Amino acid sequence: MRITPKQLFERLNRDFRITEQTGNIQFNLGDVSIIVKRRDVVGNIMQEWLEGWMRKNDIEYSANPNTQMPPDLYLDPEDLTDSLLEVKAFNYEATPAFDIAEPVAYLQELERHPYMLNSYYIIFGYVMNENTGTVVIKDMWLKHVWEITAPAKKTAMSVGGSARKIRPTKWYNLTTRSKKLFESKEDYLSAFIELLYKQHHEVAKDSKDKIIASYKKFYNETIRIQWWDDIKGKYFEE
């Protein structure tokens, strides 16, 4: 059976009722079996669980053999330019801190494979009981990258970690902070190009034109990317 990312999300949410399920992570070695109680293990294992769930439900997919590059999964194994799925998970009791992309590598991907921009992210927010190891999925989302990232005054978009990789904001609860999400993929790309100029000026030259040309060639559609200085007033007061 072949389904789209939206249909997968609906089946997990409506049919499987994932937020009503409980689970745990077991590790067996020899005659010793334990329940894992380290929260960081959950995020690493959710993609494997999702693949197992899809196999059990006869859903077609193929995993990306290059685990260092997106996407994680192709939901249409015969068309590797459509129905691309990234799988992310984070501790719901903390701020999402998973990496989205390293800027230079991401630019190269967009130049070669512009359809990567329209990948879906299926995101699991989990909690783990530190005493019993019980895992519960508190919430789940299906988003595009510009729907989980935010503008930033200094860097133009949210980044984090020692490598200053693109990272999400707390998209599901913006009321406690003055952040806004990007209004469109075009605004997201404007901020991304500005980030390149700030962090990797040597590769940023002509990046806007290259992304526009690549998108036009693949989709036969011109994507309008403005310079960040021309639109940042929508997000920040002068």
Helices and strands as residue ranges (DSSP letters): H 5-10, I 11-15, G 18-20, E 22-23, E 26-29, E 32-35, H 39-56, E 62-63, E 73-74, E 84-91, H 103-112, G 114-118, E 120-128, E 135-143, G 145-147, E 159-160, E 165-166, H 185-199, H 201-204, H 207-219, H 228-231, G 232-234
